Amino acid sequence: MEGSERSPAQRRWGLGRRGFGGGRLTAVCLSLLLVLGLAGGAWLGASDETEGTGRDSIYKYLTLWEEVLRLIRGSYVEETDGRSLTAGAMDGVTDALDPFSVYVPASEVESYRAAHAVGRRHSGVLVLKERGTAYVVAVDDGSPAETAGLEPGDIVAGINGRSSRAMPLWELRRQLAGPVGSKLDLELVRRGNSVEASLILDEYEPLPPELEEIRGVGVLRIPSFGSGTAARVEALLAGYAGDSLLIDLRGVAGGSAEAAYAVAGLFASGELGSLIDREDVKLRTFEGAGGLYSGDIDILTDRSSQGPAEILTAVLRQAVDADHTGESTFGYAGTLRQIELPNGGGVLETTAAFYTDPEGERLNRRIRVSNDRRLSAFAERDDGSDQVLDEALGLFIMETPAEPDPP
């Protein structure tokens, strides 16, 4: 009876009841994935220790991996697949690194690279996995994902009848980069409720920046960062004479880091940041001339603001003392590289370098909003108006000094 009272998405994810969801082997594999993910994080962290201690730690965790696999294969009630367990272990290791790192088995490398080349151009949605949970990070304005009704924070419970729990990150990316016209039936969990959506993959053009004046404040919306973004922003602000500017970066994830520094360089001068590797070697430095705008600036972000949006936020906060309102950002502005594993073992795609703020700090943590400027992204009105933007404008207007009356 209990199972019949829950939706397919809730049953798929084990929501609304205790105990195992799915088969026993799945539960054990997920437990193994968690153990190996934690072990993998500690193993990789051990490389920062002294040489002798680090080597001992690596061997200790390798021994632990071998023992866990041996116990599972020898003691579990059903036959297990060594390849599946190993692939799950590799997924656990990359999960412990960061949400963007991924292991791709050798048999799937070619198709994954094809999907990687497409990226989000057919879906307009960024989906990541953490601890086995697939979730929507951001939805591009004007994209097929927005048309389908997807929202940041949605848990993706299933795709075309398959549980996302069983899909590694590389497969999720491949599904979302399918051919134009493909239909993906999605089972979502949104704030505890089950939602079904149909996503039709299609080509779309990212929307350009727009500027409008609301309540006496210029609101600059930058939906994406590409090769023409800085030029468009410069053109928009060239004709703006107001003394208050709110830059809306909510829901903006991914895009060109170079474009973000170029936009920042319109406002700020000098060194804006760098791209640095694990040894803190500067691979590239970004500078700006500034001078485009001298009024007060407020930046509006949410938890979907990631990568280039975080670069612009960090630079403007530090270089021109911009205010920061909304929610703290996602916490990742880095570059990925693919590493061929030996003996045909597949490919490891992992973070190779991070971008920095003007002070040289890596942008690998959330950029925090102070408590007095924090606004909930889930604030909604029945009429569909943007309550968060209204509240951000109210804060901005209240703090902007009034112009003196003419003599």
Summary of the structure (lengths in Angstrom):
residues: 407
radius of gyration: 23.4
end to end distance: 78.9
largest distance: 89.8
contacts: 1297
relative contact order: 0.10
helix: 38%
strand: 25%
